[in-house]
Amino acid sequence: MPKTCVELGTQAYLFKGAAYATNVVISAHGFYYAGDGDYHPGANQLVFYCRHGDTVDDIPMSTMIDTEGVVRERVPGDNPSCTDYRLFKFQEHRADIKAMAKRRGWTFDEASEAIGTIGGGETYSTFTASDSTTNDFVTVRNRAPYKGGPVIRLSALIALIAAEHQYATYKCCFCRELKANNWMPTG
């Protein structure tokens, strides 16, 4: 059963089936600055697929996390808290999808679906086409500053998700690398 898209405020989308899954996968780019505070998830179980300070290099697509992901850390479990990571959009940019559509003579939706189902990147079609009953998916939106900005803290994102539904496990599919304090994502 395909998933539908639910807006989580102005900074994220939740892709869910007719019923909520047990777990949710957070698909994003991630980083932190030296001195960023800690996040204490309380009863929420966070599962990370790369070590703190590292980049994700073993998961080609978030929809494959259960078959190809290696759990590196559980919070709480291994630790009672983690860094309050900064997350931003991971999916293919709209301009890239349009360019592919133009090159191939496809519609935008056809190009988005092709990228999302055959690999090479993640698009919203990657998640709407998923038939996973185990996982729902959350993506960060690339929004202008007046809409909340391109970056959202992990704690704020989980609060948005929890306002929609409380999941048993939050599967964190994003990098956890240190960036210089003046670094910000572009595009």
C-alpha positions as CSV (number, residue, x, y, z in Angstrom):
1,M,0.0,0.0,0.0
2,P,1.6,3.3,-1.0
3,K,2.3,5.9,1.6
4,T,0.7,9.4,1.8
5,C,2.5,12.6,2.7
6,V,1.6,14.5,5.8
7,E,3.1,17.9,6.5
8,L,4.8,18.3,9.9
9,G,4.8,22.0,10.3
10,T,6.7,23.8,7.6
11,Q,10.0,21.9,8.0
12,A,9.3,18.2,7.5
13,Y,7.1,15.6,5.7
14,L,5.9,12.3,7.1
15,F,5.2,9.5,4.7
16,K,2.8,7.0,6.3
17,G,0.6,4.1,5.2
18,A,-3.1,3.7,6.0
19,A,-2.0,2.8,9.5
20,Y,1.1,4.1,11.3
21,A,4.1,1.8,11.2
22,T,5.9,0.8,14.4
23,N,9.1,2.8,13.5
24,V,9.9,5.9,11.6
25,V,13.1,6.5,9.6
26,I,14.5,10.0,9.6
27,S,16.1,10.6,6.2
28,A,18.3,13.7,6.2
29,H,21.7,15.2,6.0
30,G,23.1,15.8,9.5
31,F,25.9,17.6,11.3
32,Y,26.8,19.4,14.5
33,Y,28.9,22.3,15.7
34,A,31.4,22.0,18.6
35,G,29.4,23.1,21.7
36,D,26.0,22.0,20.4
37,G,23.9,20.8,23.4
38,D,22.7,17.4,24.2
39,Y,19.3,15.9,23.5
40,H,17.7,13.6,26.0
41,P,15.1,11.6,24.2
42,G,13.5,10.2,27.3
43,A,11.4,7.1,26.5
44,N,11.9,7.5,22.7
45,Q,14.4,5.0,21.3
46,L,16.8,6.5,18.8
47,V,18.8,4.2,16.6
48,F,21.8,5.6,14.7
49,Y,23.4,4.0,11.6
50,C,26.8,5.8,11.8
51,R,29.0,6.7,14.7
52,H,29.1,10.2,16.2
53,G,31.5,12.2,14.1
54,D,31.1,10.0,11.0
55,T,29.2,10.0,7.8
56,V,26.7,7.5,6.6
57,D,28.4,5.4,4.0
58,D,26.7,2.0,4.1
59,I,23.0,2.8,3.4
60,P,22.2,3.7,-0.2
61,M,18.6,4.6,0.5
62,S,16.6,5.1,3.7
63,T,14.0,2.6,2.5
64,M,16.7,-0.1,2.6
65,I,17.7,0.6,6.2
66,D,16.4,-2.7,7.6
67,T,18.2,-4.9,5.1
68,E,21.5,-2.9,4.7
69,G,21.8,-0.8,7.8
70,V,24.2,-1.6,10.6
71,V,23.1,-0.2,14.0
72,R,26.0,1.8,15.5
73,E,24.4,3.3,18.6
74,R,21.1,3.2,20.5
75,V,19.9,6.1,22.7
76,P,18.8,5.5,25.4
77,G,20.6,2.2,25.6
78,D,24.3,2.8,24.8
79,N,24.0,6.3,26.1
80,P,21.2,8.3,27.9
81,S,21.6,11.2,25.5
82,C,23.1,12.3,22.2
83,T,24.1,15.5,20.5
84,D,21.1,17.7,19.3
85,Y,22.1,17.3,15.6
86,R,21.2,19.8,12.9
87,L,19.4,18.2,10.0
88,F,18.7,19.4,6.5
89,K,17.2,18.1,3.3
90,F,18.8,15.0,1.8
91,Q,16.6,14.3,-1.2
92,E,17.3,15.2,-4.8
93,H,16.8,18.9,-5.7
94,R,13.8,19.9,-7.7
95,A,16.1,21.4,-10.4
96,D,18.0,18.1,-10.9
97,I,14.7,16.2,-11.3
98,K,13.5,18.8,-13.8
99,A,16.8,18.5,-15.7
100,M,16.5,14.7,-15.9
101,A,12.9,15.0,-17.0
102,K,13.9,17.4,-19.8
103,R,16.8,15.2,-21.0
104,R,14.6,12.0,-21.1
105,G,11.4,13.7,-22.4
106,W,9.6,12.7,-19.2
107,T,7.2,14.6,-16.9
108,F,8.6,15.8,-13.6
109,D,6.6,13.0,-11.8
110,E,8.0,10.3,-14.1
111,A,11.6,11.5,-13.5
112,S,11.0,11.7,-9.7
113,E,9.6,8.2,-9.7
114,A,12.4,6.8,-11.7
115,I,15.1,8.3,-9.4
116,G,13.1,7.2,-6.4
117,T,12.6,3.6,-7.4
118,I,15.7,2.7,-9.4
119,G,18.2,4.4,-7.1
120,G,20.7,7.1,-7.7
121,G,19.0,9.3,-5.1
122,E,16.0,9.8,-3.0
123,T,12.9,11.7,-4.0
124,Y,9.5,12.0,-2.4
125,S,8.4,9.2,-4.8
126,T,11.0,7.0,-3.0
127,F,8.8,7.2,0.1
128,T,5.3,7.4,-1.4
129,A,6.1,4.2,-3.4
130,S,7.3,2.3,-0.3
131,D,5.1,-0.6,0.8
132,S,6.9,-1.0,4.2
133,T,4.6,-1.8,7.0
134,T,7.5,-1.7,9.5
135,N,8.7,1.9,8.8
136,D,7.2,5.2,8.0
137,F,9.6,7.9,6.8
138,V,10.3,11.6,7.6
139,T,12.2,13.9,5.4
140,V,13.4,17.5,6.1
141,R,12.1,20.1,3.7
142,N,14.4,22.6,2.1
143,R,12.6,25.8,3.2
144,A,13.4,29.5,3.2
145,P,14.3,31.2,6.5
146,Y,10.8,32.7,6.8
147,K,9.4,29.1,6.7
148,G,11.7,28.0,9.5
149,G,14.9,27.7,7.6
150,P,16.8,24.8,5.9
151,V,18.0,23.4,9.2
152,I,16.1,21.8,12.1
153,R,17.4,20.4,15.3
154,L,16.8,16.7,16.0
155,S,14.9,17.5,19.1
156,A,12.5,19.8,17.3
157,L,12.0,17.3,14.5
158,I,11.2,14.5,16.9
159,A,8.8,16.8,18.7
160,L,7.0,17.5,15.3
161,I,6.9,13.7,14.6
162,A,5.6,12.9,18.1
163,A,2.8,15.5,17.8
164,E,1.6,13.4,14.8
165,H,2.3,10.0,16.2
166,Q,4.5,8.3,18.9
167,Y,6.7,5.7,17.3
168,A,8.5,2.9,19.2
169,T,11.8,3.6,17.4
170,Y,13.2,6.6,15.5
171,K,15.8,5.3,13.0
172,C,18.3,8.0,12.3
173,C,19.6,7.8,8.8
174,F,21.8,10.9,8.6
175,C,25.5,11.8,9.0
176,R,26.7,12.9,12.5
177,E,29.8,14.8,11.5
178,L,31.4,17.9,13.0
179,K,31.3,21.1,10.9
180,A,33.0,24.5,11.4
181,N,30.7,26.9,13.3
182,N,30.3,29.1,10.2
183,W,29.3,26.2,7.9
184,M,25.7,26.1,6.6
185,P,24.2,24.0,3.9
186,T,23.6,25.6,0.5
187,G,21.0,24.9,-2.1
